[in-house]
Amino acid sequence: MTIAISQDQIQIIVDRAENIYPEECCGILLGTISGSLKTVVEVIPTANVWVKSELGDDLADPTEISRTKTSRYTIDPQDIFQATKRGRYLELEIVGFFHSHPDNPAVPSICDRDLAWHVYSYPIVSVMQGKVNDFKSWVLDDLGIFQQEEEISFLKLP
Ligand SMILES: [Zn+2]
């Protein structure tokens, strides 16, 4: 899979990640899918509405309960609904969800994998001491294992 995203679009994610640091930022990518190419058209930063209590008591990993927005994110379903509506209006679809990893590498966590769906791309930016230093995009393979997106194609703006 290839994701095509412009430097300006990446900059929106970078700015957001650095502004929200040390919490995780998150957001929605609208675009088009053609064969194995996803093209990002719009980057929609959203609030991180993570709350611990969402997890309930049946946690596989008891350390989960101590997690905060510095290491977890949740996108409000209402934001996803609004993005879907906007996408329908613009003839675009949701192609992925981005988030940041404050003081951690741009590699998906176990939690990221558990919450991921096959069709989407999951760009992650690593923010070390407030500065973004890495950007990688991930997709699930047929076995449900995250693979780094084969290629990030940086679109040149007209
Ligand atoms: Zn993550």
Residues whose N, C-alpha, C, O or C-beta is under 5 A from the ligand:
A	BS01	ZN	S109 D112
